[in-house]
Amino acid sequence: MNFSIPYTNLSSQAAEIKTALLQAVEYVLDSGHYILGPHVSQFEKEFASYCQATHSIGVANGTSALYLVLKALGIKEGDTVITAPNSFIASAAAIALTGAKPVFVDICKDMNMDPSKLEEAITSSTKVIIPVHFTGRPARMPEILAIAKKHHLFVLEDAAQAVGAKLNEKRVGGWGDAASFSFHPLKNLFAYGDAGMITTQHNDLYNILLRTRNHGLKNRNDCESFSFNERLDELHAAMLLVQLKHLEKWTEKRRKLAFRYNTHLQSYVDTPEEGPGEYHVYQTYMIQADHRDRLMKYLNDAGVEAIIHYPTPIHLQTAANYLQYRKEDFPETLNITSRILSLPLHPSMTFEQQDHVIALIRQFYG
Ligand SMILES: Cc1ncc(COP(=O)(O)O)c(C=O)c1O
């Protein structure tokens, strides 16, 4: 279906900075240096500084970012790793692919991991907690970190959706022991293809990851343990350096649109209001609505591309059958799954387009 108000408009964002992007591409082509060259190093440096993190390691995508950290920590069969059930499947897939068991903790009203339910999920086999900054809203890191510290657990932030988000002025990616980012085209900072990043505060982990993203090679010829090829491409890094310069401006536009939606829709649906100290970056603008399915059809029929993220929580996916979770295990997740709806919101969206979406929603409930 062709939507008059699409969920996102990546080509118009690309058009805005096309000259600079093409210059970056040309520079890489002319340099003859296409793998782990100066652009990857420069992007890692700028990204670490942006996130207020000690180190950054460019990788192939957000899933490999999660997986490589878990593998570097030695996570394996017999271990358990805790995450949230309402995330994108990759948060749990990365755990399962190490052989460890994903264990879920329900969410709170803010759609992020509920710290008050975290401790009861911790057992002697728990090694890592992966809070997800869902939709671009920071998870409750101070409480999560305090519990992790008490139980000597590693905290890996899944910040795939949340580049630039802050809590108490501190950016995501700088809170936990490590964090993973995705630069998938639907993320706020995006590549023209797949790309990802790990940030960490630990020197030893950083040094392991430099090897494990690159076949396990210590230098050109010596390999101490086999690994995958999960490198970030030089071409992606060069274009991401251009994108990074525009991220703050794009985030501000997202926030302006989100506040407008909040103002005009809060008497009709539950809007994502920011909690104290939160700086939400609205990778997804997600409302919770009565008669959600009818509202979505109404909007879609009127040419507005509204989407559900995600209609099936991870614990109810076929892939998770072996974990033997029941629907009712996570009541808050179950409750929001029937109510969530993501509305179009992107930096190229005009206020006129947004007013049209707002008017349709008011009409629906009116
Ligand atoms: C919360 C979350 N984690 C992990 C990922 C995986 O990132 P990628 O698609 O770059 O592998 C995504 C991407 O959609 C995500 O939203």
The ligand as an SDF file (V2000), in Angstrom:
LIG
                    3D

 16 16  0  0  0  0  0  0  0  0999 V2000
   16.2700   -3.3860   20.6730 C   0  0  0  0  0  0  0  0  0  0  0  0
   17.0780   -3.9140   19.5160 C   0  0  0  0  0  0  0  0  0  0  0  0
   18.1070   -4.7260   19.7670 N   0  0  0  0  0  0  0  0  0  0  0  0
   18.8820   -5.2140   18.7800 C   0  0  0  0  0  0  0  0  0  0  0  0
   18.6270   -4.8990   17.4670 C   0  0  0  0  0  0  0  0  0  0  0  0
   19.4540   -5.5230   16.4080 C   0  0  0  0  0  0  0  0  0  0  0  0
   20.1170   -4.6060   15.5840 O   0  0  0  0  0  0  0  0  0  0  0  0
   20.4640   -4.9790   14.0750 P   0  0  0  0  0  0  0  0  0  0  0  0
   19.2050   -4.9940   13.3000 O   0  0  0  0  0  0  0  0  0  0  0  0
   21.3900   -3.8780   13.6650 O   0  0  0  0  0  0  0  0  0  0  0  0
   21.1380   -6.2950   14.0990 O   0  0  0  0  0  0  0  0  0  0  0  0
   17.5790   -4.0430   17.1510 C   0  0  0  0  0  0  0  0  0  0  0  0
   17.3140   -3.6670   15.7560 C   0  0  0  0  0  0  0  0  0  0  0  0
   16.2450   -3.5880   15.2720 O   0  0  0  0  0  0  0  0  0  0  0  0
   16.7640   -3.5370   18.2030 C   0  0  0  0  0  0  0  0  0  0  0  0
   15.7290   -2.7420   17.9600 O   0  0  0  0  0  0  0  0  0  0  0  0
  1  2  1  0
  2  3  1  0
  2 15  2  0
  3  4  2  0
  4  5  1  0
  5  6  1  0
  5 12  2  0
  6  7  1  0
  7  8  1  0
  8  9  2  0
  8 10  1  0
  8 11  1  0
 12 13  1  0
 12 15  1  0
 13 14  2  0
 15 16  1  0
M  END
$$$$
